[in-house]
């Protein structure tokens, strides 16, 4: 009797396990069927000026249709610098797309499918709520890893609040990670998955796959969908994401409370101030600890709390007044700071075909990143390796201050001088540059550059 009872229990457990496995399998298939039809294989042709001349490169990425009019969200590093975009839809039809806008700070971009000649059916994915995501929750990653379109992998959420400092950069050079945390997953994310969806078992998009870690297995990262909702809405409404800036840089206060006279969970520590910024003009200093922001207590004891504080500033309209209460030493102070628009992070690029270089406008962000005392001149983005510029000493990162002894304060003035000299077929160009704070003089030989181009 006991043996029969044991057999029955074992059989029941096996049937229960099989039923549970079958239910889980059905969940995966159901989630797949809800999202996969909205998955897009993206083939952009991007522009690259790092070698001193325009180069066009074909890359592979993924995206997800989120709007019935054919709007697709993907990564900025996939489509942000695209000259031409071709997309493959669920039915394997090729459809051209137009770049609408992007946000390098969150690595998100929106493109729009040209559906004028498309006769198929557009499927739209549903956005979920990334704030409800849990560690250990099963997820699916979809996309085109290594150009293998319509691929799916499964895993769990490993961490829901992974932090990357603002020193982390996209492959195209822009900073990212200042305003958001990341979902970490062990679902396989490889090159080509970028821009594809991270999906929960209910078939809702809870993240946009963005990056993997080199030489690591099963460690990938996705942008939480609640950030995606906010950014895509801004792009559709304004064509870009508008952020406020006051010039503060902060660090986690953990284990430093005793040195700055604050409580365990009180305050945001200011580590540096951008020169000429609203914060500098309001006389804030490194070492200040901000206790209140517009009357509300603020805290950043841990690194993971910094993006929320930065986003408080960024979310205000440019020109807003911010009331800050802070502690400096043993005293408390109150300051009012007026925000400014952050503006573009990376400036417009111009290719100087006759001189073997590419240059770009210096933005406020570039001024800070490169420790420049001002934004006057143009930034040397790339130098043609075989050109006389490289041999003559011009390097990427140099700041051109004058050309032919004429000051150039910005890209517009530089282009005017460039066009005048190339129109006059000037053979040698005398250039003054700033390199790491020191002045250097360079002579560009346009004739030799043209000869090299003809030989090639």
N, C-alpha and C positions, 0 to 999 in steps of 0.2 A: 504493500500500500504506500509506504513511504517513497518507494522508488517511482511509482506512478505519479505521486504528488510532485516529486522533484522534476520529473519529465514535463509535467504540465506547467509548472512554474517557469522552467527553462524555455519552453515553447512560447509561453506568454511574453516573456522578456524579449525573446528574439523577434516576435511579431511586433511588439511595441517599439523596439529599436528600428526595425525595418520601416514601420509606419512613420516614425520620427524622421528618419533619413529621407523617406519619400516626400514628406511634407517640406523638409528643408530644400530638397532638390526642386520641388515645385515653386517654392518661393524664389529661388534663383532664376528659374525659367520665366516666371511671371515678371520679375524686376527687369530681366533682360528684354522681354518683349515690350515693356512700357517705354524703355529709354533707347534701345539700340536703333529703332527707326529714325530717331532724331539725331543720331551720331553723324558727324561730318568729317571726312578725310580732307585735310587742307594741304595744298601745295602752293606756297607763296614763293615768289621771286623777290628776294630782299636786296637792298642796296648796302654796300659796304665801302667805306672810304679809308679804311685803316692803312692801306698800302700807298696812299697819296693820290690814288685815282679811283674812279668809280668802278667797282666790280659788282657783278650781279651773281647771286648764289641761289640755287634751288634748295629749299629746305622742306621738311615734312612736319606736320603737326596735326592736331585734332581740334574739334570744336563740337558744340551742342546747340541745336536750334532751340531758342527759348521764347520766340515770338512768332505768331502766325504770318507776319509779313516777311519772314525769312531772315530775321536777325539771328546771328550766331555769336556766342561768346567763346573766346579762346584766350590764349596767353599773349601778352604784349610782345614777348620775345619770339613768338611765332609770326604775328601779322603786323606788328607795330612799325616796321620799316619796309613793308612790302610795296613793290611797284606794281605787281600783278598777282592776282590770287585766283586759283582754280580749285573748286571743291568737288568732291565726289560724294553723292548722296546715297541713301540706303539702296536705291534701285540701280546703283552703279553709273548713273547719269552724271556727266560732267557739267558743272554750272559755274560761271564766273561769279566773282564776289567783289564788293567794294569795301575798302577800309573806311569805317565811320569815325572811330576815335579810340583812344587807348589811355591807359594809366600805368606807366612804368613802376610807380611806387607800390602797386599791388600786383603787377604783372598780369593785367587784364586788358583785353581789347574786344571791340565789337566790330564785326563785319556784316555786310548785308548781301544775301544771295540775289543775283539777278534772275528773277523768275519769269521774265518776259517771254521766254521761249520754252519754259519747262512745263510739261504736261502731266507730270506726276503729282503725287499727294505730299504735302508738307506735314510732317509730324513734329509736334512741339513737346519738349520734355517738361516735367513739372519740377519746380524748385521746392525743396523741403526747408527744414529749419536746422541749421548747423549748431545752434545753441543747445539743442536737445541731444546732440550726438554724445555717445558714451564710449569710454575706453573698453575694448573688448567686443564692441558691436561689429557684426559682419557687414562688409561693404564689397562692392564690385567696382573695379577700375576698367573703364572702356576707352578705346582709342586706337591709334595706329603705331604701336611700338615697332621701331626699326622698319618702318614703312609697311608693316603687316596690318592692313586696314581691317576694321570691324573686329578687333580682338577684345577679349574679356578675360580678366583675372580676378580672383577672389582673395579676400583676406579679412583682417579686422582693423579697427582703429587702434593704433598703438598709443597715441597721445593726442589730445585735442587742443593743447595749448603750447605747441612748440614755438620757440622764439628765435628769430634770426635778427641780428643787429643790422643797422642801416649801412654797415660796411659790406654787407653781402650784395653782390651785383649780378645782374642778368648777363647772359652771354654777349649781349649788345653793349654792355658797359654801364647801364643805368642801375642806380640803387633800388633796392626793393626790401620790404619787410618792416618799414618804420611804423606803419599804421595798422598792422594786423598780425595775428598769430596764425599758426598753420595746423592743419590736421595731418598727423603722421600715420601712415598705414603700411602694413606689410604686403598688401596687394601689389603685384608687380607693376612698377612704373618705369618705363624705359624711354630713351629718346624717341620722339614720335608720339608718345602718350600725352605730351604737353598740350593743354587746352581741352583734353577730354574730361568726361564727368566721373566723379566719385559718387556712387549710387548706393542708397540703403536698400534693405530687403523689401521695402514697399514700392520700389521703383521711383524714388524721388532723388533728385540731384542734391547732394549735401556739400559738394566741393568741386572745384575745378583743378585737375591734376596740373602740377606746375614744375616739379623738380624731383630728381632722384639724387642719391649720393654716390659718387664715383667709388669704385672698389668696395662697395658695401652691398650685401644681399638683403632684399626685402625691407628696404628703408626708402619710402617715397613720401612726398608731401603734396598736400592739396590746399588751395585757398578756400576757406569756409564760405559756403554759399550765401550767408547773410552779408558778407562783404561784397560778394558778386552782385547781389540784388542792388545794393546801394550804388556801386560803381556803374553798373550797366544803366541804371535809371538816370544817373548824372550824364552819362555819355549820350543817351537817347534824347535827353532834354536840352543839353547844352553843347554837345559835341566833344566835351572834355570834362575832367573832374577839376572843379575849382576848390582850392584849399587856401586857408589863411596861414600866415607865418609870422612868428615874432622873434625867431632867432635863438631859441633855447635848445640846449642839448643836455640830457639828463642821464643819470645812472641810478642803478638800484641802491637803495639805502641800507640794505641788509648788512648787519654787523657794524654799521657806522653811526647808529643812532646816538650812542654815547658821546661821540665826538662833535655832534652838531646839536645836541640838546633837545632832541625830539623823542616822542614816545615810540613804541615798537611799530605801530601801524599808522604813523602820522607823517605826512610830508613827502614831497618829491624833491630830490637833491639835484640842483643845477650844477653840471660839470663844466660847461663852457657856454660862452655867448658869442654869436656871430658879430664881427665888427660892423658898425653902421646899421645894425638891426634895430627894430623897435624896442627889443629888450635892452640893448645897449644904451639907446637914447633915453630909456626910462630908468637908467642907472642900476639895473640888476647886475649881479656879480656871480662868478663861479663860487660855489660854496653856500649860496643862499639855499634855504629849504622852503619850498612853497607849501603852505599849510591849507590855503583855501583858494579856489578858483571860482570867481563870480559868486562868492558866498557859500560855496559847497566845499566840504572837506575833501582833500585829495591825498592819495597815498600811492607810492610805488616802492614798496619794500623789496619786491622781487622783479627780475628782468621782465617776466611775463606781464607785468602791470604797466610797463612803459608805453606800449602801443595805445592803450586806452587813453592815457594822458595826452599823448601827442595828437590823437584823434579829436580830443575835446577842443584843442586849438584849431586844428585843420577844418573842423566842421562849421566853424563860425564864418559868417560872411566877411569878406575883406572890408576893412574900415571899422570893424566892431571894436568897442572898448572892453577890455578885460580887466576886472578888478582882482588883483593878486594880494593875498596876505602871506607874509613870509617871516621867517626867523633868520636873523643874521647875528651870529654870536649869541649874546645874551639879550638882544633886543628884537622886538617885533616891528615890522614895517608894513605899510600898505602902499601899493603902487597901482597906477592905471597905465595899461599898455594898449596901444591901438594897432590892430593887426593889419598886415598888408597881404596882397595876393602872392602866393608862393611862385606862381608863374611856371614856365617850362623848366624842366630839369636840365635838358640837353638842348643846346642851341642849334639853329639852322646851319647846315653844312654847305660849303661851296667848294667845287673842284676847280683848281687852277691848272687847267690842262697844259698850258705852255710852261709852267714852272715846276711841275712834278710834285705838287703838294695839294692837300685839301685842308681847309681851315673852317672854323665855325665861330659863331657868335658866342660870347662869354655870358652865361646866365649867372644869376645870383648863386645858384647851387654850385656851379662850377667854380665860382670865386671862392666859396667856402671850402670845397673839396681839395682845391689846389693851393690853398693858403695864399691867395693873391690879395694884394693890398687894395686893389680896385678892379673894376671890370672893363678897363680901357684896353683896346687892342683886339686882336683875334687869336684864337687858340689853334695851334697847328695840330690837326687831327691825325694826319698821316703824311708820310714822306715816301715817295717812290724810291725803292731800294737802290736801283741802278742809276738814279738821277744824280746830277751834280749837287743837288740840295743835301743829299746824304753825305757825300764826300766833303762838301763844304762846311758841314757842321750843323745844319738845321735838323732839329729832332722833333719827334712827336712830344707835345707838351710845352714846346716853346710858345711864348706870347709875342706875336709880332706887334711892335709899337709904332714903327714907321716904315714906309716904303718909298725909296727914292727921296729920302730926307723929308717926306711929308707925313705928318702925324696921321694915324688912322685910329679913331676912337672906337669904331664899331665895324661890324661886317659890311654895312652899307658903304661906308667911306672906303674900306679896303677894296671892295668890288669896283668902285669908281676909279681908283688909282690903277688897279689891275687892268681894267679895260682900256684906260688911256695908254698905259705902257705897252700892252700887247698890240693895240691898234697902231702905235708908232713903231712897232717891231723893235723895241729896245732890247739890246742883246744882253746887257749885264744889269742886274737889278740890285741896288744897295738896300739891305734890310737891317733894321735894328730890332733885336729881340730881347726879351727878358727871360732868363733861364734861372729858376730857383732864386730869384731876387737879384741876380747879377746881370749886367748889360753885356750883350755880345753882338758883334757886327758880322754879317754874312753877305757874300756876293753870290747871287744866283746867276748862272749862265744859261739863258734860255736857248741859245743855239745848240748847246750840247744835249739838252733835254730833247729838243726836236729831232736831233740826229738819232738819238737812242730810240725814239718812237718810230722813226722811219725804218730803222734796222729791224725792229721787232715786227 
